Amino acid sequence: MSISQATSEMEKKWITGLQQGDEKALQSIFNQYYKYLLVTAYNIVGDNAKAKDLVQDVFFEIWKKRSQLDIQFSLKAYLRKAVVNRGLNYLKMHRRIDWGEDHFDTQTPDQAASPHTLVEASDLQVVINETINSLPPKCKTIFTLSRFEKIAHKEIAQQLDISTKTIENHITKALKLIRLAVDKYNDLGIFILFSLLL
């Protein structure tokens, strides 16, 4: 049995347990996915305390509606989607970010490694992560939703009540900054940048 099959079987047991009111099933799900979901929430709202609240709300909600759960595929994906939706709703309701155009220089962030540094893939990923983390909040949020959460531009625009053109502009700026950070690393940097464009 593969790891993915084993995980799928375990998730099925947890879902069944939840539907039957088994608190141990809820605890197992929490232990398995809490940190993963917390990172997802933080990447959207940019606030650790609020990210914790959102994730806890999701677990409270699935317990509250346990008898009505209808999860056909991945429990992990279901929980991630729930966290993303709550994060988007939070941003929209509280208007913590002005979703207009950013005005910032497309220069390589200070965190980027020296051009003379020979890096492996893992080190280059650190450079990319630092570049993404250095983006202005709204640009980082939109880029994260599009490239890592795989949410369509139209859906992001609807959720945040902004135009798809604004979405595209933010992503273009983010990719330009990332390209500036990685182009000194030749083929390896190009390969990783290309993966972000997909």
Phi, psi and omega in degrees: 000130181285165179298319181296321178293319180297318179297318180298316179296320180294319179298320178299320179294319180295318180297316177299317178299316178302311182299335179266003177081025181275110182293333179295327178295317178298317180296321179295317179296317179300312181298325184284321192242355186303308183297320179298316180289327179295318177297317178301312181296318181297321180297337180268311186265342176068020180221121187296316181297316180292324178299318178298317179300316182296316181294317179297323177298321179296316179294321177298319183292318181291331176287318180298322183253027186303323182287345182256001184299135177225080182255107186275331186239243186275126175295320179301314179294322179298314180293318179300315180298320179296319179293316179300314180299317179294322178297315179296317179297321179297313180299318183292316184289321186266348177048047182288343183233137172281114188274020175285196184285143172278151172232099180210153182286135178273066177251153179297127181301153181300334184290343185298146182290160177299144180295344180270358182277126177274117185244151171270175182303319182295322179290322178295324178297325177297317178300316180296315180299319180294323178295315179297318180294337181275353180295152172304148187311312183291323179294318179296316181298312181295318179297317180298315180298320183285311189271328184256327177268352176058038178268134182296149180304318182298319181291319177299315181299318180293316182294322183263358178059048176227172183277155176295332178296320177297319177302311182297321180296317179296317181293320178299317179295319179297314180295325179295317178296318179294320179299318179298326181284331187252348187293341177287350182261019173057224189299323182296316179295320179296320181297314182292319178299318180299322180295333178282341181276342184287000000 
